[in-house]
Amino acid sequence: MATNLLANRLATLESQGFVAKEVAADKRSKFTYRLTEKGLDLLPLLLEITLWGPK
């Protein structure tokens, strides 16, 4: 995936409250992303879609 597309998608997920962006502990010029409570709430849905897919 092109880095500009990834950056755009991460920015969208962050603006919608699904992920939180933090400065990486090991390198100040890097960022890490973690799921927020809102993002974690999607896990059951993603699991069901994953199970439904092969059908």
Summary of the structure (lengths in Angstrom):
residues: 55
radius of gyration: 14.0
end to end distance: 27.4
largest distance: 44.7
contacts: 104
relative contact order: 0.14
helix: 49%
strand: 18%
